[in-house]
Amino acid sequence: MKRLKRDDASLIAELEPVAAGLLDRHLAASREWFPHQYVPWSTGRDFDGPLGGEPWQEDQSRLDPAARSALIVNLLTEDNLPGYHHALAMNSTREGAWGEWLNRWTAEEDRHASSIRGYLHATRAVDPVALERARMAQVSTGFQSPATGCLSGMAYVALQELATRISHRNTGRFSGDPVCERLMTRIAQDENLHMVFYREVLRSALEIAPDQVLVAVEDNVRSFKMPGHAMPGFAPMAAQIAIAGVYDLRIHHDDVLLPLLRYLKIFDLQGLGPQGEQARDSLAAHLEGLDARAGLFVERRAQALAARQRRGHEDRTSAPAAPVSG
């Protein structure tokens, strides 16, 4: 049977009861928390400027450079919340359950930037002047949504929320600071609940318009970029983060794409039309190529690490012996 293609307005209306039920479930599952309780204020002191404090110096940071880059990327990504709110509103509606969800989501997301920035300032982990200049540049640039409609928007956010959850969680673990790990774990819990909302919307949409959902999912998986990709210095920081193993192609393939697609049973769907089948075939081919690229990246990273370790060993063994005092 040929299915009629739904436009955005009809899809949003048909999925409204689903959004309402998921909003209720979210409110029951979410737990109140307070960003100020996760920031180690006692470690902070005044910076230079009107208060006449101490200027920031790099040796004040106890974080590994890759951990610093990961926290900066995560923070600047969260800073662009106004752009994300606008993009979601444009691809859905501000009315009814959708509007209630959007406002709740925005309120919860707004905690993330304030708490990460508080941690970075209190611990003097990064240059606060450079960080503020980067924030100004990031927010002034805005956010160009890759979505081309409501299903595309939902598919992108489901992927992005899961990727962000994993990035936050891994950043906390990699930091080596229990305070940072506690904060990033708490933020990741928010992101997980947000991902669940959009994942479940997609699952319901598959029952209404499976071919359209497959096209939206395939397009977003193939072209996916993190929402902070346009921030100043993103490329070198992303490379540093990948080399450190905080977030790389292997993690993106294994921990983001495959779990989401398996949950949605994308490769088990029956009765797809030509568009849906073509999108699914393209998706499978993309995953195969990404898996190969991820494997090559991990192999080269291991080789580079082994080479550095060999050089370090050779430097130690070839160094002259320390003089013996008599």
N, C-alpha and C positions, 0 to 999 in steps of 0.2 A: 504494500500500500504506500502510495506516495505521500510524504508528509509535507504539510504546508510550512513554509519558513516563517517563523515568528519574528515580528519586529521587536525592538527594545521595549516599547510601551506595553505590548501584550505579555512579554516575558516577565517584566517587572511586576505586572499585575498578577500573573499566575503564580509567581514565586513569593508574593507578599505574605501569604499564610506561613510559608516555610520560614521566611525571615522573622516573622513574629514569634514562632515557636523556638527558633534558634536564639533569638534575643532573650527570651525567658530562660532558656537553658543556660545561656552565658551568665546572666545576672545571678542565677542560683549557684553557678560554679565559681565565679570570680570571688576573690578575697581582697578586702580593703587593705591597702598598705600605704606607707608614708615615706616619700623619698628622703626627707631630712633624717630619718632614722638609719639610713644606710650610708650616710656620708660621715667619714671620720673627722669631724670638725676640730677635735682637739689637736690634730696634727697641723692645722693651718696657721698661717701668720700673714701679716699685711704684705702686699706687694708694693713696689715703688709706684709713685704717682701722688695724688692728692694726700694720701695717708702717710707718705714718707717711709714706706716699708722697704723690704729687701727685694732687689731685682731678681728675676728668675734666671737661674743658671742650669745648664743641662745636667751637671753632676748632682743636682738636687733630686732628680728623678731616679727612683729605684727600679723602674720597669725596663725590661728588655726593649730595644728599639722596635721590634716587630709587634710587641704588645702595645706599645704607644701608638704605632700606626693603626692597629686594629681598633683601639679605643677612639682614635680621632675619626676614622672612617665611620664607625658605628654612631658616634655622636653627631657628626655632620649630616649623616643620613637621617637621623631622628629630627634634626633641626628643621628639615624641610617640610614639617607637618602641614603648614598651611597649603602647600601645593598638593599634597596627597589628599587632603580633605576636599579641595576643589575638584580634583580629578575623579574621586569616588562619587561626589555629588553629581558631576556632569554625566557619569556613566550609569547612574541609577536615578534616585530622586531624593528630595529632602522631605517627602511626605510619608506619613504612616510609619510602619515598623522600620522601613529602610532609613528614614530620617532619624528615628530614635536610635537605631544602631549606629549610624554615622556619628552622631553626637557623642554617644557613649564611647565608641572606639577612639574618637579624637581626644576625649578627656583622659582616657587611659594612656594613650600614646604620649600625651603631653608630659607625663611623669618621667619618661625615659631620658629625654635630653637634660632636664633639670637635675636629675640625680647623677647622671654620668658627668656632667660639667662640674657639679659640686664635688664629686670625688676627685676629678683631675685637678681642680683648683686647690682643694684642701691638702692634697698630697704633693702638690707641685710636680705632677707627673709630666706635664707638657708646658710649652711656652704659651702663656695665656694671651699674649699680644698676637702671636701668629694664629692661635686658635680663633680669636675673635675676628681677625681679618678674614680667615677662611670661612667662618660662619656668615659674615656679611656677604662675601662673594657667592657662597652657596645659596643662601636664601634670596639674594638679589637675582640670581639666575633663574630661580623657580624650578618647577618640575614639569617636564614634558611627558605626559602620559603616553605609553606605548599602546594603550587600549584603543580599540576601534568600535566600542559598543559595550553593552552591559556584560555579555558573556566573556568578552575579551578582558574586561576589567576584573571580573571575578576570578578568571583563570590566572591573570597576572598576580593579583593580590594573594591568592592561595599559595602560589609558588614563592612569592616574595616574603610572606610572613613566615613560612617554614624556613627559608634560607636565612632570614634575619634571626629567627630563634636559635638556629644552630650556630650562626656567627657570634651572637652574644654569648651563648653558653661556652663555646670553645675559647673565646677571648678571655672570659673569666678564668677558665682552667689554665690557660697559657700564661696568664699574668704572674702567677706565683704568689699573688697576694690574696689571702683569705677574705679580706674585706672586699676587694674587687670581685672576687668570684661569687661572694654572697649577693652582691648587687646585681651582677650580670645574670646570675641564675634567676633572681626574682624578676628581672625584666623579661627574660626568656619565657617565664611562665605566662606572662601577659601575651607575648607573641604567639605562644602555642594556642591559647584560647581564641585568639583572633584568627589564626590559621584554621582552626576547627570550624568556625562559623563559615568561612568562605569555601572550605572543602565540602561541607555539607550542603551548601547552596548549589555547588557544582554537581554533587551527586543527585540532587533533586532535579536539576536542570537536565541531566542526562535522560531522565524519564520523559521529559517534555520535548526536548529538541536535541537528540543525541548527535546527529550529524553536525549541527551548528556548534555544539560543545566541543566535539572532536576537532573541528577546524580551529576554534579559539584556543584550545589547549595546545595543539601542534604549533600554531603560530607563536604562542608565547614561550613554549619550551625552546623552540628553535632560535628565537631572537632575544631570549631573556638577558637582561642586564639588571644589576642591582640598582635600586633607585638613586643611589648616591654616585653613580658613575660619572656625572658631570662635575663633581666637586674638584677644587684645585688640588693637583698632585695625586689624583686617584690612581692612575696607572702604576706609578712606582710603588705606592703604598700597597695596592692590591697584589703586586708581584711579591713584595716583601712578606705579606700575610700568607700568600700561597706557599712560598718557599719555607716558611716557618711551620706550615701544616695547620694553620688556624682555619683557613677556608681555601680550598683549591678545587680543581676539576673533579678529583676523585670523590671528595666530600659532596660536591654539588650533584654528581651523578648518583652516588650510592645512598646518600642520606636525604636528598631533597626530591629529585625526579622520580627515582624508582619507587620509594614508599608512597608518594602521592598517586602515581599512576596505578600502582597495584591496588591501593585502597579503592580507587574509583573503578577498578576492574576494566580499565580501558581496553586491554587486549583480550578480554573475554566477552565483550559486547556482541550481541547477535542482532541481525536485521538492519545493519547500517545501509545507508544508500551509497551511491558512488562517491559523493563528496566525503562522507565519513570514512569510507574504506581507504580512499586516497590519502586522507589526512593521517589515518592510523599507520599506513605503510610508510609515509614520510617520517612519522614520529619514530617508528622502529628503526629506520635507517639512521636517523639523527642520533638516537641513543647508542647505536652500535659504533658510530664514528666517534662520539664523545667518550665512550668507554675506552676506545683505543687511544685517543689523545690523552685521557687521564692516566692510563697505564704507562704511556711513554713519559709523561711528566714525572710521575712517581719514580720511575726507573732512573731518569736523568738526575732527579734530586738526590736520590740515594748515591749515585755515582759521584756527584759533586761533593756530598758530605764525606764520602770515603776518601776522596782525593784531599780534602782539607785536613782530615784526620791524619792521613799519611804525611802530609807536609808538616803538620804540627809535631808528629813523632820524630820526623827527620831533623827538624829544627832543634828539638830537645836533645837528641842523641849526638848531634854534631856540635853543640855549643861547648865552648872551652870550659874545663873544670874550674870551679871557684878556687881562688888561691887559698892556701892553708896558712893561717897566721901562726907564727912560731913564738 
